[in-house]
Amino acid sequence: MNQLLPVTRTTDLGTARLLPDLDREGAWLLTVDDAPQSYLDPADPTHLEFEYTRRLADVVDTAAGPGRPLDVLHLGGGALTLPRWVAAVRPGSRQRVAEADRGLAELIADRFPLPAGCGIEVEVTDARAAVSAAPPGGADVVVGDVFGGTRIPAHVTTTGYAGAVARALRPGGIYVANLADAAPFVFLRSQLATFAQVFGRLCVLAEPAVLRGRRFGNVVLAASDAPLDVARMARRAAADAFPARVLHGEALAALLAGAAPVADGAAVPSPRPPSGAFTVG
């Protein structure tokens, strides 16, 4: 089989496609139902192509000193881009990945098997179930990157979910999540209110055009019961090829003002992106 040909497979939750990047030898784009999901260079796991993945990494990297191993629970797996990055830059880390789509997990395992001894374990299970069953206080970081197609499922947007995340984290641990919204940020503000009920410290990272309401896009949320190293996050985000801002303190409080937390019985998925926002040809 030609390893450079695109691969299309019907999985449990959609249609997955692996597309070779003709501009970067050996790198691949994973889409699910034509929405970009992951980008992976198996030969260089430190390469993070997607801007939002780099923002997630900016937050994860503040959880401990340089190179120190971490215990990480990833909710949502995709091509395992971020777990591979953590394993590369923090050897000895112990990572568990919850991926709800068995067919997708099998496709990635077939095409891009994990190296032996990397410390990454993949379990086919729902994200909410995984975090609810996680050992209390066992994780330095919980990463939420859960999408059904282009939308975040309702059951991972609630105060019940936020409470489960908090129980899974050690004191001072960090929750970091990939969200998506546009002005007037009804969904984003609801998530800030939801996690503010459980965590004492919050910040968000995003490109200025998104924060100014000019377009729909990814917004990364960080939450902890201890002070977040927003200065370190801001330095990394500002130095990126596509610079991002860190919103915290009074600016974040102004965005949060008047928003209500989401109860389990009232949850809805994140907004559907406008046509073409996250699609590829």
N, C-alpha and C positions, 0 to 999 in steps of 0.2 A: 504493500500500500504506500502511495506517495504521501510522505509525512508533511508536505507543504500544501496539500489540497484542503479546502474547507471541509469541516465535518458538521453534519446536521443530525441531531438525534432528538426524537420525541421522548421527553422525560416525564416524570410523574406530574409535574406542575406546569409544563409548557414545552416550548420547542427551543432547544439549546443549539447554538452554532458556535463553532470554533473557527476563527478567521485568522490566517497568518498575516502578520504585519510585514508588508513588503519593504518598509523603510527601516526595519530593525530585525536583523537576521535572528531567527529562532524565537521571536516573541509572538504572542497570540492574544487576540481579543475574544472574550467570551460574551455572547449576547444571549438573552433569554427573551423569547417573543419579540426579537429585534431591538430590545433595549440593552445598551451596553451594561454589562454586569461586572466584569473583571478584565484586567489586563495583566498578562504574566509573561515574564522572561525567565524561563526555567534555569538558564545559565547564569543569570544575575538576579537573584531574589531581592537585592537591595534596590533595584530599579522600580520605582513607583510612578507609573505613567499618569494615572488619573489624579487630578488635583485633589478631589475629596479624600482619596486614599492617603495622600501626603499629609493632609490635615489630620486625619485619624492618627497617623504615625507621629505627628508633632505632639499630640496629646499623650499617646502611649509612652513616648520617650521621656516625659516628665515624671513618670511613676516611680523612677528609681535613678540612681547614678549611672553614668555611662557604662554599658556592658554588663550591668548586673542582671542576672536571670530573673524572669518574672513568671508568675502564675497567671495565665490569661484564659478567660472563657470568651470564645467568639460565638456570637449568635448570628448565624448566617455564614455560609462558607464560600460559595462561588468557586473560584479557581484557587482558593487558599492563598491569595496574594499577601495579605497582611500577616497571617501566621508564618509564612515562609520568611517574610522580612524580619519578624521578631526573632525567629530561630537563627537567622544569619547575623543580626547585629547584637543579639543577646543570647549567646550559646548557653545551653543548659536550662533554658526556659521550659516550663511545663505548660502545654497548651491543649485545651479541649475545644473542638469545633462542633457546633450543633448545626446541621444542615437538614432541612425538612424534605428536600427533593432527593430521593434515593437514586433515581436515574442520573441526575446531575452529579451526585457524589461519585457514582460508579464511572461516569464518563471521565471525570477529572483524574480519578485514581488510575484508569486505564492509560490515559494519554500522558499524564504528568505525575507519575508516582512520587510520593514523598521519599526523601532519602532516609536510609536506615538510621535510627538513633537521633532523629531530629526533634523528638519530644512532642510531636503533634499527633493527637488522636482525633479522629473524625467519627462522630456518632450521627446516625440518621434519626433525627427527632425534631420536634417542634421547639422553637426558640423559647416560648413561654414555659413549656414543660421542662426544658433543660435548665433554665435559670431557677425555676421553682424547686427543682430536685438537687441543685448544686449544694455542696457542703457549706454550711454557714461559715462566713469569714475565710473562705478558702482562696479567694482570687485577689490579686493586686489590681487587675484591670478586667472589666467586662466590656466587650465591644459589641455594640448593637448595629448590625448592617443587614437588616431584615426587610426584604422587599418581595412582594408577590407581583411579578411583572414590574411595573413602574410605580407601585404604591406600597406604602408601609401598612401592613395588616393592623386592623383595629386593636387586636388583643395584646399588642406590644406598645400601646400608647397610653396606658392607664395607670392610676395610682396603685392598683394591685400589682401590676408589672414592675413599677418603680420600687415598690416595697420589696419584691422578690430580688431585684437587682441589689438593693442595699444590703439585704441579708447575705448575699453571696460574696460581698466585698469585705476585705479586711478593713479595720480602722485606717482611715487615710487613703483607702483605695479609690480608684477613679472609674466612673462609667463614661464611655465615649460612644456617641451614636451618630450615624449618618442619617440626616433628615433631608427633606426636600419641600420647598414652599416658595411662594412669591407674595409680594405685598397684596393685601394688608397683613399678611402673616398670621392668619387665623389659626392654622395648624401649629406653626412654630410657637406662637404665644401660648397655646394650650399645652404644649409639651413643656415649656418653661414653667408654667404654673404647676403642672403635674409633678415634675421633678423637684421643684422648690418645696413641695410639701414633705419631701423625704430627705433631700440633701440641703446642706447649708450654703454651699458654694456652687455657683454656676458660671459658665461663660459659653460663648458661641464663636465659631470661626467660619468665615465665609469671604468670598470675593466682594469687594466694595460694590460692584454693580448689583449683586444680589441683595446686599444689605440696604442699598438705596432704593430698592424696589423697581429696578429697571428691567429685570428678567427673572424668570423662574430658575432655581438652581439649588445646589446642595448647600446645606448648612450643617456644620458639625457641632454637636452639643457635648460639653464636658461637665460632669457633676461629681462632687465629692463632699464628704463630711469634714474635710480639712481644707486649708487654703490651697488653691490651685496656683501653679507656677505660670501665671499668665504672661509674665515678662519673657520667660523662655519660649513659650508658645509663640508670642508675638514676634520675637526675633527670627525664629525659624520661618514663620508664615510670611513675614515681610521680605525675607531673602529668597523666596520661591520665584520660579520663572513666571508664575501667575500670582502675584502677591495677594495675600489675604489679610483681613483685619480680625482682631480679637475684640469682641464686645463683652464688657464686664462692668461691674460697679454700677454707677448711676446711669450710664447709657443702657445697660441691660435692664435695670429696674424700670426705666421709662418704657422699654419695649414690653416688659412683662405686665405693667400696670393695667389692672382691670380684667386680666385674663383669668379664666376659671380652670381648675384642674379637671381631668377627665376621669369619671368613674367608670367601672367596668361595664355597667349597664347602658352607658351613654356613648361608648366609643364608636368612632367611624374611621375608615382608612384615611391616609394622607390624601391630599388633593391629586386628581389626575393631572399630569403635566400637559401643557398645551402641545398640540400636534407638532412633532419634530423636535421637541426639547431634548429627548434622550434617545432618539432612534438613529439607526444606521441603515445604509442602503444594502 
